[in-house]
Amino acid sequence: MDATFEITLQVVLTVIAGIGAQVLADYFKVPGIVFLLLLGIGLGSDGLDLLHPNLLGDGLEVIVSLSVALILFEGGLTLELRDLGRVSGSLRNLVTVGTLITLLGGGMAAHWLAEFPWPIAFLYAALVVVTGPTVITPLLKHVRVDRQVSVLLEGEGVLIDPVGAILAVLVLDVILNGDADPLGVLVGLTLRLGVGALIGAAGGWLLGVFLKRADFLSDDLKNLVVLAGLWGLFGLAQAIRSESGLMAAVVAGIVLGSSALPQERLLRRFKSQLTVLAVSVLFILLAADLSLASLVALGWGGLFTVLVLMVVVRPINIWVCTWNSPLNWRQKLFMGWIAPRGIVSASVASLFSILLTERGINGGDAIKALVFLTIIVTVFLQGLTAKSVVQWLGIESTAATGVLLVGSNPLSRLIARLFQERGESAVIVDTDSEACQEAEREGLKVFQSSALDTKVLDEAGLASIGTFLAMTNNGEVNLVLAQRAMEEFNPPRTLAIFPSDPQTEDSTNSAKVQQAFIPDFPLKTWNQYLRDREVKLGETLLKETGFAFQKAHLQALIRSGELLPLLKEREQQLQVIAANETWQPGDRIFYLLHAPKPKLLKRLSGANSSQTLTLEKLPEVEEVAIPAAVLDPPMETANTES
């Protein structure tokens, strides 16, 4: 077979297997590395013998280097600096003191349990001080844990990767050159980190300035400019000081991410997609090159080394580094359990194995095998048990409550008062001064500003609020605002009032923004109903018995334009109703009823009180009191329990 065609076939098979593994991981809701490892080993020489990474030769090292730089850049780009500021002390300790603890503890475990010589044992420890965003971030997406804990774990994963990689290179230099001067090692580490940070900061700032001023460039071309700039900075840092490129990539991502670029969400999505591809390709290639015989040869000593790293070294690391933090013992215990290793450990270990073998130094294959064993055990044990551990410790993050509404109009103010009446936070953001003053007169918290300003949204508390709802009179603007809020804060529920088929540049992400209330909702019409006091506020409990009948009656009124569902209360949580909402027995539905002839309807219903209205259209009616404080200006209230 032609050599070129064989290499092409290897690359194609790698990409197909990598993306296929990610699809399976998304379907089964587990970290992607689980299926990447399984498929990589299964397609390698110890499996179906279809993948042979050695055919790539020196190209494998190039792919690994550029891909890891891209992965770390994307990690830095997505770091939330405002959240990191709250845990900066603990994070600093984890990246410095924590690295030293893991290096010493891991080295001693590898020497005494796996019987590695001291230099090889510390090289292994240096390789596994890192955790990595490629395994931490997907894991935390499936586990609802306290925000402070998740931010600390994500920050550690991004910032410790270059530190660990550079430390591993220094330890390797000591092994290859026999230079064991501790001061020299420390100076080398500091110099590499400093050079990388300086180049990354300067390059990231220049990239940000260029992108803000380059209005002549299309968004797609800007994304490619960033990719070229990233690899250019990586190459420059490597040329000035070897192994400083990874630090440059991280810092460039952090600086560029804080530059408030006009199309930052598109850049983040592009880099996220490239990162998924890079991770998929790397793990498949590296896992395919793994020898299962080398794993078995480690024996029980290798397994015990990994277990000591997990249940002894990591907990000590966390307790020391978070000694003065506000974290409680349950949060610390969870962090002590969660430290899966990822792509940086695997890639650097694979390269070191080749270098040691070329120099005739024993231990290269053993180090690679022990690193991969660490990855396999930590990913499978910690990744698959994380949710159960969170539930057992009782540190699941409570569902975020409250609502942030964009647009101060009669309907948004009514919704805000409903949330406030139930003790939940409600904030309105609007640029119109008169509309803001109206909200203030009604006792509502309001910010007069643009909802595109993330600083205002942060000050308004969107990071801890459960629902973002954009309901201005412009549907396309609502959709853009909702997408922006989702990219920056990712609230649990993001809704907006927008046309069913919006003509936007970002139709893919629009699918993640839910339509509020009903499809093609006529906001102006219902606001006018409120101004003319032609509506009544009501609530109804959907019962198990007769649920289908109740639901059909309500939906008939919705289709006729007489009834507007606003909110639902499920498991004591109040939520804005989405157009695609699936109602369940036990839901309490809050709604507005258009009643242009209230007196006639009262006579037909036989109601005597001016504050209640019984609707014969809704079956099994039972009156329920709604506090009058919610209604301002006063309106008649329809209270039904159907």
C-alpha positions in Angstrom: 0.0 0.0 0.0 1.3 3.5 -0.9 2.8 5.2 2.2 1.0 8.5 1.6 -2.4 6.7 1.3 -1.7 4.7 4.4 -1.0 7.8 6.5 -4.1 9.5 5.0 -6.2 6.5 6.0 -4.7 6.6 9.5 -5.7 10.3 9.9 -9.2 9.7 8.5 -9.8 6.7 10.8 -8.6 8.7 13.8 -10.9 11.6 13.1 -13.9 9.4 12.6 -13.2 7.4 15.8 -12.6 10.5 17.8 -15.8 12.3 16.8 -17.7 9.0 17.2 -16.4 8.7 20.7 -17.6 12.3 21.5 -21.0 11.5 20.1 -21.3 8.4 22.3 -20.1 10.4 25.3 -22.8 13.1 24.7 -25.5 10.4 24.4 -24.5 8.6 27.6 -23.7 11.8 29.5 -20.2 10.9 30.5 -16.8 12.6 29.9 -15.6 12.1 26.4 -12.3 10.7 27.5 -14.0 7.5 28.6 -15.0 6.5 25.0 -11.8 8.0 23.5 -9.7 5.7 25.6 -11.9 2.7 24.8 -12.0 3.3 21.1 -8.3 4.3 20.9 -7.1 1.1 22.7 -9.6 -1.0 20.7 -8.3 0.3 17.4 -4.6 0.0 18.3 -2.1 -2.8 18.1 -3.6 -4.6 21.1 -7.1 -4.4 19.6 -8.2 -4.5 16.0 -4.7 -3.4 14.9 -6.1 -0.7 12.6 -4.3 2.4 13.9 -0.5 2.8 13.9 0.5 6.2 15.2 4.1 5.4 14.7 3.5 5.8 10.9 3.2 9.6 11.5 6.9 9.7 12.7 7.9 13.2 13.8 4.6 14.5 12.7 3.0 13.0 15.8 5.1 15.3 18.0 4.1 18.3 15.9 0.4 17.4 16.1 0.7 16.9 19.9 2.4 20.2 20.5 0.1 22.4 18.4 -3.0 20.7 19.7 -2.1 21.0 23.4 -1.4 24.7 22.8 -4.8 25.1 21.3 -6.5 23.2 24.1 -4.8 25.4 26.8 -5.6 28.6 24.9 -9.2 27.7 24.7 -9.1 26.9 28.5 -7.7 30.4 29.2 -10.2 32.0 26.9 -13.2 30.6 28.7 -11.9 31.3 32.3 -14.3 33.6 34.2 -12.0 36.1 35.9 -14.8 37.5 38.0 -15.4 34.1 39.5 -11.7 33.3 39.9 -11.3 36.5 42.0 -13.4 34.9 44.7 -11.1 31.9 45.1 -7.8 33.4 44.0 -6.0 32.5 47.3 -6.9 28.8 47.1 -6.2 28.7 43.4 -2.8 30.2 43.8 -2.0 27.6 46.5 -3.2 24.8 44.3 -0.9 25.9 41.4 2.1 26.4 43.6 2.0 24.5 46.9 -0.3 21.9 45.5 2.1 21.2 42.7 4.9 20.6 45.1 2.8 18.3 47.3 1.7 16.2 44.4 5.3 16.0 43.1 6.7 14.8 46.4 3.8 12.5 47.2 3.5 11.0 43.7 7.3 10.5 43.5 7.5 8.7 46.8 4.5 6.5 45.9 6.0 5.5 42.5 9.3 4.7 44.1 8.1 2.7 47.1 5.1 1.0 45.5 5.8 0.8 41.8 9.6 0.3 42.5 10.6 3.1 40.0 14.1 4.5 40.4 13.9 8.0 42.1 14.5 10.0 38.9 11.9 8.1 37.0 9.5 8.2 39.9 9.7 12.0 40.1 9.3 12.3 36.4 6.1 10.3 36.7 4.9 12.6 39.5 5.7 15.7 37.5 3.6 14.3 34.7 0.5 13.8 36.9 0.5 17.0 38.9 -1.9 18.4 36.1 -5.6 17.8 35.9 -6.8 19.6 32.8 -9.9 21.3 31.4 -10.5 18.6 28.9 -11.7 16.2 31.6 -12.7 18.6 34.4 -15.1 20.8 32.4 -17.1 17.9 30.8 -17.3 16.2 34.2 -18.7 19.3 35.9 -21.3 19.8 33.2 -23.0 16.6 34.4 -22.6 17.3 38.1 -24.5 20.1 39.8 -22.0 21.2 42.5 -21.5 24.6 44.3 -20.3 27.3 41.9 -17.3 28.1 44.1 -16.1 24.5 43.9 -16.6 24.2 40.2 -14.7 27.5 39.5 -11.8 26.4 41.6 -11.5 23.0 39.9 -11.8 24.6 36.4 -9.2 27.2 37.2 -6.8 24.7 38.6 -7.2 22.5 35.5 -6.3 25.4 33.1 -3.5 27.1 35.1 -1.7 24.0 36.4 -1.3 22.4 32.9 1.6 24.6 31.7 3.2 24.5 35.2 3.1 20.8 35.2 4.3 20.4 31.6 7.3 22.7 32.2 8.1 21.0 35.5 8.1 17.6 33.8 10.5 19.0 31.1 12.9 20.2 33.8 12.8 16.9 35.6 13.5 15.2 32.2 16.5 17.6 31.7 17.9 16.5 35.1 17.5 12.8 34.1 19.1 13.2 30.6 21.9 15.7 31.6 22.6 14.7 35.2 22.1 18.3 36.4 20.5 17.9 39.8 21.0 21.5 41.1 17.7 22.4 42.8 18.4 26.1 42.4 18.9 25.6 38.7 15.7 23.7 38.3 13.8 26.5 40.2 15.3 29.2 38.0 14.5 27.2 34.9 10.9 26.8 35.9 10.5 30.5 36.8 12.3 31.6 33.6 10.1 29.5 31.3 6.9 30.6 33.1 8.0 34.2 33.0 8.9 34.2 29.3 5.7 32.4 28.4 3.5 34.8 30.5 5.2 37.9 29.0 4.9 36.8 25.4 1.3 35.5 26.0 0.2 38.7 27.7 1.7 41.0 25.0 0.5 38.9 22.1 -3.0 38.5 23.6 -3.3 42.2 24.0 -2.1 43.0 20.5 -4.5 40.4 19.1 -7.4 42.0 21.0 -6.5 45.5 19.7 -6.2 44.3 16.2 -9.5 42.5 16.2 -11.3 45.5 17.6 -10.0 47.8 14.9 -10.1 45.3 11.9 -13.7 46.1 10.9 -12.8 45.1 7.3 -12.4 41.4 8.3 -15.3 39.0 8.4 -16.0 37.1 11.6 -14.8 33.8 10.1 -11.5 35.4 9.1 -11.1 36.9 12.5 -11.3 33.5 14.1 -8.6 32.2 11.8 -6.4 35.3 12.6 -6.7 34.3 16.3 -5.7 30.7 15.5 -2.7 31.9 13.4 -1.8 34.4 16.2 -2.0 31.7 18.8 0.4 29.3 17.0 2.7 32.2 16.2 2.9 33.2 19.9 3.5 29.5 20.8 6.3 29.2 18.2 7.9 32.5 19.3 7.9 31.5 23.0 9.3 28.1 22.1 12.1 29.7 20.1 13.1 32.1 22.9 12.9 29.5 25.7 12.0 25.9 25.1 8.7 24.6 26.7 7.5 28.2 27.5 5.0 28.0 24.7 2.2 26.4 26.8 2.3 29.2 29.3 2.1 31.7 26.5 -1.0 29.9 25.1 -2.8 30.0 28.5 -2.0 33.7 29.2 -2.8 34.8 25.6 -6.2 33.1 26.0 -6.9 34.8 29.4 -5.9 38.2 28.1 -7.9 37.9 24.9 -10.9 36.6 26.8 -10.9 39.7 29.0 -10.6 42.1 26.0 -14.4 42.4 25.5 -14.3 41.6 21.8 -17.5 42.4 19.8 -17.9 38.9 18.5 -16.3 37.0 21.4 -19.1 34.3 21.5 -18.3 33.3 17.9 -14.6 33.1 18.7 -15.3 31.0 21.7 -17.5 28.6 19.8 -14.9 28.3 17.0 -12.1 27.6 19.4 -14.3 25.2 21.4 -15.0 23.2 18.2 -11.3 23.0 17.3 -10.5 21.9 20.9 -13.0 19.1 20.7 -11.4 18.0 17.4 -7.9 18.3 18.9 -8.7 16.3 22.0 -10.5 13.6 20.0 -7.6 13.1 17.6 -4.9 13.2 20.3 -6.5 10.7 22.7 -7.3 8.3 19.9 -3.7 8.4 18.6 -2.1 8.2 22.0 -4.4 5.5 23.3 -3.9 3.4 20.1 -0.1 3.5 20.8 -0.5 2.1 24.3 0.6 -1.4 25.0 -1.7 -3.3 27.3 1.2 -5.6 28.2 3.0 -2.7 29.7 0.0 -1.9 31.8 -0.1 -5.5 33.1 3.6 -5.4 33.7 3.1 -2.7 36.3 1.4 -5.2 38.6 -0.3 -4.3 41.8 2.4 -1.8 42.6 1.3 0.4 39.8 -2.3 0.2 40.8 -1.5 1.0 44.4 0.5 4.0 43.3 -2.5 5.5 41.5 -4.8 4.8 44.5 -2.4 6.5 46.9 -2.2 9.4 44.5 -6.0 9.6 44.6 -7.0 8.9 48.2 -3.9 10.2 50.1 -1.9 12.7 48.1 -4.8 14.6 46.6 -6.8 15.0 49.8 -3.7 16.3 51.6 -3.1 18.7 48.7 -6.7 20.1 49.0 -6.7 20.4 52.8 -3.4 22.3 52.8 -4.2 24.6 49.9 -7.7 25.5 51.1 -6.9 25.8 54.8 -8.0 29.4 55.2 -10.8 29.3 52.5 -14.5 29.5 53.3 -15.1 26.0 51.8 -16.6 23.5 54.3 -15.3 20.0 54.9 -17.9 18.5 52.4 -16.7 20.7 49.6 -13.1 20.0 50.4 -13.8 16.3 50.5 -15.4 16.4 47.1 -12.4 18.4 45.6 -10.1 15.9 47.2 -11.8 13.1 45.3 -12.0 14.9 41.9 -8.7 15.2 40.1 -8.9 13.2 36.8 -5.8 13.4 34.6 -6.2 14.3 30.9 -4.6 15.1 27.6 -1.5 17.0 28.8 -0.4 14.1 31.0 -1.0 11.6 28.1 0.7 13.7 25.4 3.8 14.7 27.4 4.2 11.1 28.7 4.1 9.7 25.2 6.8 12.2 24.0 9.0 11.5 27.0 8.7 7.8 26.4 10.1 8.2 22.9 13.0 10.5 24.2 14.0 8.2 27.0 14.0 5.2 24.6 16.1 7.1 22.1 18.7 7.9 24.8 18.8 4.3 25.9 17.4 5.0 29.4 15.1 2.4 30.8 11.7 3.4 32.1 10.2 5.2 29.2 7.5 2.6 28.5 6.9 2.1 32.2 6.3 5.8 32.8 3.9 6.0 29.8 2.0 2.9 31.1 1.7 4.3 34.6 0.5 7.7 33.4 -2.1 6.1 31.2 -3.1 3.8 34.1 -3.5 7.0 36.2 -5.7 8.5 33.5 -7.8 5.4 33.1 -8.4 4.9 36.9 -9.0 8.5 37.7 -11.4 9.2 34.8 -13.4 6.0 35.3 -13.6 6.0 39.1 -13.9 9.8 39.7 -15.8 10.6 36.5 -18.4 8.0 36.9 -18.9 8.4 40.7 -18.8 12.2 40.9 -22.5 12.7 40.8 -23.1 10.1 43.5 -20.4 11.6 45.7 -22.0 15.0 45.4 -25.4 13.6 46.4 -23.9 11.6 49.3 -22.1 14.7 50.6 -25.2 16.8 50.2 -23.4 19.6 48.3 -25.5 19.7 45.2 -26.0 23.3 44.1 -29.6 24.3 44.7 -31.5 25.3 41.6 -31.0 29.0 40.9 -34.1 31.0 41.5 -35.3 34.5 40.5 -35.5 36.3 37.2 -33.7 39.0 35.3 -35.9 40.7 32.7 -34.8 42.9 29.9 -37.4 45.5 29.1 -39.5 47.4 31.5 -43.1 47.1 30.3 -46.4 46.3 32.0 -46.1 42.6 31.5 -42.4 42.3 32.6 -43.2 44.4 35.7 -46.1 42.1 36.6 -43.9 39.0 36.2 -41.3 40.7 38.5 -43.9 41.4 41.1 -45.1 37.7 41.0 -41.5 36.6 41.7 -41.0 39.1 44.5 -44.3 38.1 46.1 -42.9 34.6 46.5 -39.7 35.9 48.0 -37.5 35.4 44.9 -35.3 38.1 43.4 -36.5 40.0 40.3 -34.4 42.5 38.4 -35.3 44.6 35.4 -32.8 46.0 32.9 -33.8 48.7 30.4 -32.3 51.7 28.6 -35.4 53.8 28.8 -35.4 56.2 31.7 -39.1 56.6 32.0 -39.7 52.9 31.9 -37.1 52.4 34.6 -38.7 55.1 36.7 -42.1 53.3 36.4 -40.5 50.1 37.6 -38.9 51.9 40.6 -42.3 53.4 41.5 -43.6 49.9 41.7 -40.9 48.9 44.1 -38.8 46.9 41.7 -35.1 46.6 41.4 -34.0 48.1 38.0 -30.8 49.0 36.1 -30.9 51.7 33.5 -28.4 50.3 31.0 -27.9 48.0 28.0 -28.3 44.3 28.6 -25.3 43.8 26.3 -23.1 45.2 29.1 -21.9 42.1 30.9 -20.7 44.2 33.9 -24.3 45.4 34.4 -25.6 41.8 34.2 -23.0 40.7 36.6 -23.9 43.5 39.0 -27.6 42.6 38.6 -26.7 39.1 39.8 -27.3 37.1 36.7 -24.6 34.6 37.8 -26.8 33.4 40.6 -30.3 34.0 39.0 -32.2 31.1 37.6 -33.9 32.7 34.6 -33.0 35.3 32.0 -35.9 36.7 30.0 -35.5 39.2 27.1 -38.9 40.8 26.3 -38.4 44.1 24.5 -40.6 44.9 21.5 -37.8 43.8 19.1 -37.7 40.1 18.7 -34.4 39.9 16.9 -32.8 42.1 19.6 -34.3 39.8 22.3 -32.7 36.8 20.7 -29.2 38.5 20.5 -29.5 39.5 24.1 -30.4 36.0 25.2 -27.6 34.5 23.2 -25.1 36.9 24.8 -26.4 36.1 28.3 -26.1 32.4 27.6 -22.5 32.7 26.3 -21.4 34.9 29.3 -23.3 33.5 32.2 -25.1 30.3 31.0 -28.2 30.7 33.3 -30.2 27.6 33.9 -33.1 28.9 31.8 -32.7 31.5 29.0 -35.9 32.7 27.3 -36.8 35.5 24.9 -39.7 36.7 22.9 -38.7 36.3 19.2 -40.3 35.3 15.9 -40.6 31.6 15.1 -38.2 31.8 12.2 -35.7 34.5 13.1 -33.3 35.7 10.4 -30.2 35.9 12.5 -26.5 35.2 11.9 -26.5 32.7 14.6 -29.4 30.4 14.0 -27.6 27.4 15.6 -27.3 28.9 19.0 -30.8 30.3 18.8 -32.1 26.8 19.2 -30.8 26.9 22.8 -32.8 30.0 23.6 -36.4 29.1 24.4 -39.3 31.1 23.2 -41.2 32.6 26.2 -44.9 32.0 26.8 -46.3 31.0 23.4 -45.0 31.0 19.8 -45.1 34.4 18.0 -46.3 36.1 21.2 -47.9 39.5 20.6 -46.2 41.4 23.4 -47.6 44.8 22.4 -51.1 43.5 22.4 -51.0 42.1 25.9 -49.2 45.1 27.2 -52.1 47.2 25.9 -54.6 44.8 27.6 -52.7 45.5 30.8 -52.8 49.2 30.4 -56.5 49.1 29.6 -57.1 46.8 32.6 -58.7 44.2 30.3 -57.0 41.2 31.9 -57.4 39.1 35.0 -54.6 37.3 36.8 -55.3 33.7 37.7 -53.8 30.4 38.7 -54.8 26.8 38.3 -53.5 23.5 39.7 -53.2 20.7 37.2 -54.5 17.6 39.0 -53.7 13.9 38.3 -57.4 13.2 37.8 -58.7 14.7 34.7 -55.3 16.1 33.7 -55.8 15.6 29.9 -59.2 17.3 30.1 -57.8 20.3 32.0 -54.8 20.7 29.7 -57.1 20.6 26.6 -59.3 23.3 28.0 -56.3 25.6 28.8 -54.7 25.0 25.5 -58.0 25.8 23.7 -58.1 29.2 25.5 -54.5 29.8 24.6 -55.1 29.1 20.9 -58.1 31.4 20.9 -55.9 34.2 22.2 -58.0 34.6 25.4 -55.4 33.1 27.9 -51.7 33.7 28.3 -49.7 31.3 30.4 -47.0 33.2 32.3 -45.4 31.1 35.0 -45.5 27.6 36.4 -44.7 26.4 39.9 -43.2 22.9 40.0 -41.7 21.4 43.2 -42.0 24.8 44.8 -39.9 26.5 42.1 -41.4 29.3 40.1 -40.4 29.4 36.4 -41.3 31.4 33.4 -43.3 29.2 31.0 -41.6 28.4 27.7 -43.5 28.0 24.4 -42.5 24.3 24.2 -43.3 23.7 27.8 -44.4 20.2 28.8 -47.0 20.5 31.6 -47.3 17.8 34.3 -49.9 16.9 36.9 -49.0 18.9 40.0 -47.9 22.0 38.1 -49.5 25.2 39.2 -50.0 27.5 36.2 -50.2 31.3 36.5 -51.9 33.0 33.6 -53.5 36.2 32.3 -57.0 36.1 30.9 -58.2 38.6 28.4 -61.6 39.8 29.7 -62.9 42.9 27.8 -66.3 42.6 29.4 -65.7 41.8 33.0 -69.2 42.6 34.3 -70.9 40.3 31.8 -68.5 37.5 32.6 -69.1 38.0 36.3 -72.8 37.7 35.8 -72.4 34.6 33.6 -70.1 33.0 36.2 -72.2 34.0 39.2 -69.3 35.6 41.0 -70.2 38.1 43.7 -66.8 39.3 44.8 -65.1 42.2 42.9 -61.8 40.5 43.6 -62.5 37.0 42.2 -63.8 35.6 39.0 -64.9 32.0 38.5 -64.5 30.7 34.9 -66.9 28.1 33.7 -64.6 27.3 30.8 -62.2 25.8 33.3 -63.5 22.5 34.8 -63.7 21.8 38.6 -63.2 25.4 39.6 -61.9 26.2 43.1 -61.1 29.8 44.1 -57.6 30.6 45.3 -56.5 33.9 46.8 -53.8 35.9 45.1 -52.3 38.7 47.1 -53.6 42.1 46.0 -50.1 43.5 46.4 -49.1 41.7 43.2 -51.6 43.8 41.2 -50.5 47.4 40.7 -52.5 49.1 39.3 -55.4 47.2 40.8 -57.0 44.7 38.5 -59.7 42.1 38.9 -58.2 38.7 39.7 -59.3 35.4 38.3 -58.5 32.6 40.8 -59.2 29.1 39.6 -58.2 25.7 40.7 -59.1 23.4 37.8 
